[in-house]
Amino acid sequence: MTIRISFSDKTVRVAVEINGAIESAITELPQRKWVGLTVEEIGDIYNDTPTAKVGQFVMRLARAIEAKLKEKNT
């Protein structure tokens, strides 16, 4: 008996060979829903910074990071 398992970004494939006969199954992996930062969460980051100028930078940086993550997750 031989068992082969392969993965891709979206599927898992399992193949079992018994006495020359191959049985296989392909399962689609569930896609997780994108969850970004809320305005309140970014506001908390902003409020934890020592000056408004740094806080504005943190706000822009947080949105830029979130945009890149969203791009990679879709």
Secondary structure, 3 states (H helix, E strand, C coil): CEEEEEECCCEEEEEEEECCEEEEEEEECCCCCCCCCCHHHHHHHHHCCCCHHHHHHHHHHHHHHHHHHHHHHC
